[in-house]
Amino acid sequence: MASQKHQLHFVLLPLMAPGHFIPMIDMAKLLAQHGVTVTVVTTPLIASRFNPIINRAVESGLPLRLLSLRFPSVEAGLPEGCETIDTIPSLELMKNFHDAIDMLQEPFEQLFELLESCPCCIIADKHIAWVADSARKFQIPRIIFDGMSCLTLLCSHNLRISKVHESVPDSKPFILPGLPHRIELTKALLPILFNAGSSELQKFLNRARAAESEAYGVVINSFEELETRYVDEIRKAKGDKVWCIGPLSLCNKDNFDKAQRGNKPAINENQCLMWLDEQEPGSVVYACLGSFDRLTTPQLIELALGLERSKRPFVWVIKGGGKAGEIEKWVEENRFEERTKERGLLIRGWAPQVLILSHRAVGTFLTHCGWNSTLEGVCAGVPMVTWPMFAEQFLKEKLVVQVLDIGISVGAQGVRPIFEEDKCKELVEREAIKDAVEKVMGEGIHGEERRKRARVLGQMAKKAIQEGGSSYLNMRLLIQDVMKLVNHKDSTQKHSRSYKST
Ligand code: UDP
């Protein structure tokens, strides 16, 4: 695909959290499809989750590889094998996790020096601040990957400048400044940078923020048609080195890649597809609230009963986490699985989300509004039932429900940060869940129009990454930009060599 003088070599460094490393592995595949040699530097646990996908990509001829750095869990005071945010046992150990990430700088730089074909660019998660030093040391551009939407980026940028949130009362919704649409939120529902909760997390985010301002550019998992006005505004604010290259999940074309994306699924993919094949097109509610579990047992029970009351086929993904035993006990004692076996499929653990969402049987996605999940719902062309839990998710809910008008909220206002979900006293009741599902899937002109808008957006998403589409072209522009830097560096080096020799 690429006709370059040089074979460009990019190094990718994802953050050790599923919502961050999953799209970066997708990005690695996309870059390789565009002819760039890609080395992803990660940890053994993450590598093991992706090996089947990467091996298939390599066998198909893509110039792609995964290299692992041992994650210093024990040295940082974490349990052995704790390498990703979803494996940290408690909030207190978050600081240790950040320390372990910092300890990776030296081994990363040693590995970098050993790479045979000299990399010309690092794309790193924006939260890994020390990469700014490494890039400076190796004199190559550092581009950050921002795992958020353009709306979130713009909102955060505007709040940092205007600081209006600092002078509004806690409980009063206020209009977010400088956005193309009138969006209101209370302080508690603002993005995490304004709501870190702990001073440790705030410090981590502030460091990332400081390093962000020095980056050469930013790649975003979004597409221009989805957030047109936000993309324009963010370019005005940050300059033209903003490349929307998503939706990244669409690089997974075959069923194996879709099924094995992110982790080993807790259900056999054929069994899952057979179950979906038996359902009517557009009839299934797919309920999955992200890669972490943030609901208390009583709340999980309400969700189960809401799905049952909706009287529609459903797939319910139960992460359970520490509460797995409790919810399992409830499921058994109440014969929930037996009661709903005609139309319910329970997945305990990791679901093959992209495989499920791309099946025609799925009619709605009940989501926590993580950005990856939101985009995957958009790609599937289905409307969403939105249930944000914390951080940026409330803003994404606004995008889905208010700006794009392709979703209905369950009405959650409670913040459920990871590890502290028990502190949230709000209980979203089964009726509210059933009603939201009904509004999204039921008869009636509004429901039909919403479904149509979702279908159209799904088609736009697919076009965006096809040859000639907006994200395809942005990917070409990104590659050409780095190519220009490489050529410029080559020519200045040649020039200085010939100057010295005369
Ligand atoms: N995911 C999945 N199976 C699951 C749970 C999550 O494949 O059982 C994937 C999902 O497709 C998405 C990512 O994990 O790509 C979750 O990222 P998101 O930003 O939606 O939410 P987070 O988990 O980071 O809150």
Residues whose N, C-alpha, C, O or C-beta is under 5 A from the ligand:
A	BS01	UDP	P18 G19 I22 R261 G262 G290 S291 F292 G349 W350 A351 P352 Q353 V354 G370 W371 N372 S373 T374
